[in-house]
Amino acid sequence: MNNGSTEVRKSKELVPRKADEFKIEFPQTDAIEEKVQKQIQDAVIDGGIAVGNKTYINGKKLPILLNTDKKGAQIVLNDAPNDDVYQNGADDYLSTPHLQKEFSKRREQPRSLLEREHLKYASDCVEAFSNNSQLCKERTLQSDKIRKERPRLGAKTIGKRKATAGELSGEPLNGKGEVHHITRVADCPEKALNSENLVVLTHDEHSEFHSSKYQQDASGFQEFKKNFKGKKKDK
């Protein structure tokens, strides 16, 4: 985040679920004291939430997990991309994928063996929460839903928008319209059925983008879209 600010990224459709609502199989280790293991586990249970299928840890618990102080934890939050920080009330939560990156970075630093073991165990406990059996089941069900609905997605989107022309060139679809995912399904499957991630194109528009040298992601498509303007076929 920039300048220590946090944007509200709440979804009106998703209510955060606390970590203690899930069955979490925490690992055990002989590398650190049992009381420290308990502190780490409690930090995950008390500070973890799931928003849909994504998981986060309350920033107030980062000092325990990262074996740092409040100032150090705040630096981690401030440096995190906006998409990796979720605000719930007055609390900031860090996404578990970004937290895992921080664990990995710190374990490669010249720290004591005990501190590195602390970080490793904390990482394993966060992993146990983020990939608990219930969330894994929900992710599989969501994947099955996406796979089932994708074959009908093009016709459904075109029909819902009452589209008769490509949204880039204005060329008639002539019954051959296609739907393009601005952010690829392979990279962000949770956006596969999101209408805001879909654009109706003609077959030629779609083929031109995918055969071009533009990066095949949202930023690449925006460049393609910008340069496509004014390139309508002459009649």
Secondary structure by P-SEA (a helix, b strand, c coil): cccccccccccccbbbbccccccccccccccccaaaaaaaaaaaaacbbbcccbbbbbcccccccccccaaaaaaaaaacccccccccccbbbbbaaaaaaaaaaaaaccccaaaaaaaaaaaaaaaaaaacaaaaaaaaaaaaaaaaaccaaaaaaaaaaccccccccccccccbbbbbcccccccccccccccccbbbbcaaaaaaaaaccccccaaaaaaaaaaaccccccc
